[in-house]
Amino acid sequence: MTTTIPRDQWYVAAYGSEIGQELFSRTICGEPILFWRTRAGEVTAMSDRCVHRRFPLSQAPSRLVDDQVICGYHGFTYGFDGNCVFVPGQHRVPRTARLRSYPLAEQDSLIWVFIGDPAKADTSRIPRAPYLASPDYTTVRGMEPLKARYSLLVDNLLDLSHETYLHGGYIGTPEVAATPITTEVDEDAGIVYVSRHMDDAECPPFYAKSTGLRGRIARWQDIEYTPPCLYKLHSRIAAPGSVPRPDGSDPDAFHVEVVYAITPETEHTTHDFWAVARDFALGDDDVSEFLAENNRTVVLQDVVALDVLEKVIASEAEGYQELSINIDTGGLAARRMLQRMVAP
């Protein structure tokens, strides 16, 4: 079967806060994976299918008892390493009675799993987003299911001109679509950079209500995308004319780090993880509630549009040629990187 999903890659499977001492399942790149956190606090990742008759181990009446999973169908029991420790009706446990385990890392409040050859699972290749777990930032987060292929979300996030039209009244203003972008590709590091600096722009409600700024602002959007999974938008909001100091400090600006983990569930569905970290109003619950509600609204606007687009693409005639323009340079660069990752 031909796939569009890169293998031998790290993907975000969950937020660390989602995994506790109970069975949790999520399909990543077409593979159902079972997670739980042991009594010692470690997170496991293994196949969510009993080796006997493929019953999902996350499905009741399967249960977790003392860091062992008991299959609710026939009682096969597995330890936290995936090895079967008990088979009903016999003393000998077959050597092949073990669940596939997945390399896993918990980093920056995210649970990463490696899909592909475990021998290639180098944790140093996992991109960082340290502000998601930093006491210097306050973060709100969520995840929305997307009934569309992951590449459509990549296109969406690398071309923010759509904010003007799809997200008006939230984060979109006329300047976003009107301002040219710059694109850089670091082939060695495997990162696509897209920047849009608006030095005199309307302040959208998303930032006006969270920062207190009104009227015109300087608004910078600096994208950093590490295929296939992690997208970071470094947003800078300040009074017009404000620029960072020569030493790199920037006390006159508000900084918002928007992070998306773009994780394929299947060839045509996606886990859309999103997080918004800010370096201001750290203890203000009202600001957190506002940003969480508004960003989720923005994400859902994207979800509706991309779900429609998936249906359109699935039904169109083969060979349809789409048109690309200057604002698509970042997205096209990302497509080329992803295609190379998929190529045998």
N, C-alpha and C positions, 0 to 999 in steps of 0.2 A: 504493500500500500504506500502510495506517495504521500509524504508528509510535508507540511509547511512549517512544522515546529522544530526549532533547533534542539538537537540532543547534546549530551555531554555538557550541560549547562546548569548553573544554579538558578533556582526560581524561588520566589517568596511563596510559601504555602499557607502562612497564617501569621497573625500577630502573636507575640508571646503570651499576651493576656488571654488569648482564646483557648490555650492549651492548659488544662488542669488535670486533676487525678480522676478523669473519666474518659471514656473512649470518644474520640473525635475523628471524623473522616472527611477527607477532601480529595477530589480528583484533580490531579496535576498532570498536564500533558497526556491525558487519556488514561492515566494510571491511578486507580483508587488506593489511597494511602491512609493508613491508620496511625493516629498520633495519641499519645498520652504523656503526662508528666509523672515520673516515678516519685516515690515518697522522698527520694533524695533530691528531687528538683530537676532531674535531667529529662529531656524530651526524647521520645522514641519516634521512629518513622519506619513503618514496615507495611508490607502488602495487606490490604484490607480484604483478603480472601483466605478462608481456611484451605489448607492444602488437600483436605479430604474431599469435600464436595462443593468447594468454592463459596460457601455461605459467608456473607459479609460479617466480619468480626465486630463491626460497629453497630450491627443490627441486633436489637433486643430479640430474644433473651440472652444474647451474648453479654458477658459482664467481665469486669475487672476486679480481681481479688488478690490483694497482696502483691501487686506488680506482675500478676499473671493474667492473661486473657483466656477465658473459657468460652469456647465456641458454643453458641446457643442451640446448635443443630444436633451435633453428636458428641460434644464434650471434649474435643481435642483442646489441649491446654498449652499455651505458649509463654515463655519467659520474655523479659524485656529486651533480650537480644534476638528474638524471633525464633529461637529454637523450641521445638515441641518437647514438652517435658512429661506429657501424659497422653496415652492413647487408650480409649475405653476397650475393655475386653481382652487386653493382652499386656504383658509386661515389657516386651521389646518395643522400643520406639524406632520406627524406620529412620535410616540415616537421612533420607530425603525429606523428612518431615520438619521443614523449617521454612519460615516465611522470608521472603526477600526483604532485606533491610536496605534503607536508603541513607547515604551520607547526609548528615544534618549539621547545621550550625545555627546558633541563636546569637544574633548580632543586631545592635541598634534597635532593639524591641521587635525585631522581625525573626520569624522562623524560616530558614532557607533549607531547601532540599535539592539534592543533585539528581538530575534525571539523565541517565545514560550509564556509561561505563564507570563503576565506582573507583577504578584505578586512576581516573582522570580528575577526581574530586579534590582540587586544590583550593582550600579555603581562602588563600591569599587573593584569589580571583573574584571574591565576592565584593561588589562595590559597596562603599560606605555611605551612610546617612546619619552621622553621629548626633545631629541635633534632635533626632527623634527620641533619644534617651538622655538628653542633656538637661541638667537642672537650670541651665541658662535659657531654656526655651519651654514654652507650654505647647502641648500638642493635642490636637483633636484628630480623630481618625475614623475610618469606616471601610466597608467593602460592599460593592454592588455587583451582582451577577450581570454579565453582558452576553446577550444572545447573538454575538457576532465574533468573528475571528479576531485574534489579538492584534494583527497587523493594522486593522482599521483604527484601533485605539492608538497605536503608535503614530499613524498619520495624523490623527486628530490632535494629539498633544504636541507634535512638533510643528504644527501650523496654528498658532494662537490667533491668527486673524479672524478665525470663526467666532471669537469672543464677542466681536462687535455685533454680529448678527444673531447668534444662537443664545448668547448670555447677556443681552441688553437688560439693564435694570439690576444686574448683580455685579459682574466683573467687566462687562463689555462697554467700551466707549468708542467713539469714531476714530480716535487716534491709533488704536491698536491695529486696525486694518490698513490705515493710511501710512503708517510708519514702516519704511523698508527694514529688512533684516540683514544681519551678517551671519554667515555660516562658516564654520571651520570643522574639519574632520581630522582627528588624530588617529591615524590608522594603527600606529603601534600600540596605543593605549586602548583602542577600540571604543572611542567616545565621539559622539556628534555634539557640537556646540552650536546653538542658535541664539542670537541676541537681538533684542529690540529695545532701544533706549528712547523713551519719550520724555523730552526735557520740559515740555509744557503741555500737559494733558488734563482732561477732565478727571476728577476724582470719582470713581464709581462707588456706589453704596457699600460694596463689600469692604472697601478700605476706609471710606468716610466714617462709617459707624463703628469700626473697630479701632481706628487710630485717632479719630477726632479731627483730622484734617478736612478742610472744606475748600471748594473752589478749584483752582488749578494746582497741579502737583507735578513733580518729576517722578516718572514711573519707569523703572527698568525691569525688563524680563530677560533673564539669562538662563537658558536651558542647557542641561547637561544630561545626555541620554547615553547610557551604557547598555547596548543590546545584549541579550534580548529583553531583560526584565526591568531594570531600574531607570526611572525618569525623575530628574530633579529640576524644579523651577526655582531659581533664586530670584525672589521679587524684592525690589528696593522701592520704598515709597517715601518721598520727602518733599519739602517745600521747593518751588521752582528755584533753580540756581544752585541748589545744594549738591555738592559732590563729596566723595570720600576724601579724607585727608591724605597727604603724601605717605604717611606711615601705614596706610591701609585701614585705620580706624574710621568709623563712620557714625559718630554719636548723634548726629542730627537727623538720621533716617530711621525709619521703621523697616524691619526685615522679616519677611515671611518666606519660609522654605516649604514649598509644596512638593510632596513626594508621591509618585505613583509607582506601584509595583504591577507590572503588566504580565499576568501569569495565565498562559493558556490552560483552560480546563480540558477542552477537546479541540479538534480542528476548527470548530465553528462556535465555540463559547469561550468566555474569558472571565477570570476573576479580576475585577477592577478594584484593587486596593488603593486607598487614597489617605493622605495624612497632611495636615497643615500645622506647621510649627512656627511659633512667633517669638520674638525676643522683647516683647513689650506687653504690658498689662498681664504679667505672668500669673498673678493670683486672682484675676478678675473672671469669675464664673460666668458673668453675663456676656463678656466678650467671647469666651470659649463656646458658650451655647449659640451665640450669633454666628460665629465662624463655622461651627459644625453644621448648623441647620442650612446656612447659605451655601457652603461648599457641597453639601449633599444634594441640594437642589440643582446646582450647576452640574454635578456628576450625573444626576438623573436626566438632565436635558441632553447631555452627551449620549447616555444610554439609549434614550428614545430614538435619537437621530441615527446612531450606529446600528441599532437593531433593525431599523427600516432599511439602512444601506446594505446590511447583510442579505436581506430578502431580495433587494434589487439585484445585487451581484449574483446571487444564486439562480436568478431567473433569466438573466440576460443571455443573449446569444454569444457563442464563443468568438473571440477575436475583437471584442469591443475595445476601442482605443480611447483612453481618457486623456484629457488635456492637462498638462502641468505648466506652472508659471513660476516666477521668481520666488514667491513665498513657499514653494514646495521643495526648495533645495535641501533643507534639513531632512525632510521626510524621505526624499529620494535617496539621500546618502544612507539613511537608516535602512531603507529597503535593500540596498546593495550589500550592506553588512550582514543583514539577516539572511539574504540569499546565499552568501558565502558560507554562513554557519550551517545552512541546511544541505548544501551541496556535498555529495559523498567525496 
